[in-house]
């Protein structure tokens, strides 16, 4: 019997899954697999990395769903090329389906697997799934990718309405009714075992994961609540689920269009940064604006450690960092402040902060994390101008005036145990302006 393989990656769900729909609709039997990629796992510093635990839990859920349909989920651990070499020996494979990933490592990995499969005359068929529009689907009229968000978002919305289904819905937001083809899953006895966390060198995390269920009123009120970190339900907290595809981006975009334009804009930012990464992969290690790589960062290691631990003497900055360290989450408004503070108040390279977030954030996504950090540093696409320097005191008064968020995370705030500010704001601002000007003028000389 020849099998079609569906390879789960950033799409840990059965419903509204683009490439899985393509596989099922083409006819069975479809075998679902997931590979714990040893290349990725070896780069993780924390043996209790909560994201690995989250994936492990979601795979158990997926396996249960597939077993209820009379099938199973094959979960493997290893380096993808070695795993696929073994799969080709163990299974008679006709086609392989998967959803596209735009990160540099993923593109390189997929090209290598496509080449391996091609030697056996097996096609690797890919679909777009975790974004609404990819790479060059939203282009300038003069061709080429947008690098400024506002015109990109206008063109994004125009494209969304440019093609309709018979029911009048945007063609680009239609769901994939995988449930219509459930009979095409491979009939299996349900005896595949998922590798344990321990067998891969990891241990369960102690963190709680946000729910994928979201009440509509949270999206409706998003615009008025999203800037206040003390509000438990002020934002959607769906970043983790978008990152690993446990929910459908199309489903949430459909709801956002009806309920809240500001929330829809946040989803457009995801696409914007994803296409920046896909079209300009250099941003992973370099500034999008090359002249910003001329900045002479101070990179004081003691000050960086104080920032990491939430001991800068600026309460809103410290609350954000402590929330991140304790929960793997940080409120979006506070993310902007702590990033700006590191780059501009302390003159520490944005890449240091980006790497720390990459290690700690449950919802870490390379494209969005890189885009956000470069925005804060002034070095990225559509970035905050270098002379825009957030005042931590003003941000505190605007967004946590009653100190509810600060007092939740900085227990010693107001006592003698709380440190003095690591640097005086006015001095830091002037130092930043002088440093940036020097670098940018040097480039123009």
Secondary structure, 3 states (H helix, E strand, C coil): CCEEEEEECCCCCCCCCHHHHHHHHHCCCEEEEEEEEHHHHCCCCCCCCHHHHHHHHHHHHHHHHHHHCCCCEEEEEECHHHHHHHHHHHCCEEEEEEECCCCHHHHHHHHHHHHHHHCCCCEEEEECCCCCCCCCCCECCCCCECCCHHHHHHHHHHHHCCCECCCCCEHHHCCCCHHHHHHHECCCCCCCCCCCCHHHCCCCCCCCCCCCCCCHHHHHCHHHHCCCCCCCCCCCCCHHHHHHCCCCHHHHHHHHHHHCHHHHHHHHHHHHHHHHHHHCHHHHCCCCCHHHHHCCCCCCHHHHHHHHHCCCCCHHHHHHHHHHHHHCCCCHHHHHHHHHHHHHHCCCCHHHHHHHHHHHCCCCCHHHHHHHHHHHHCCCCCCCCCCCCCCHHHHHHHHCCCCHHHHHHCCCCCCCCCCCCCCCHHHHHHHHHHHHHHHHHHHHC
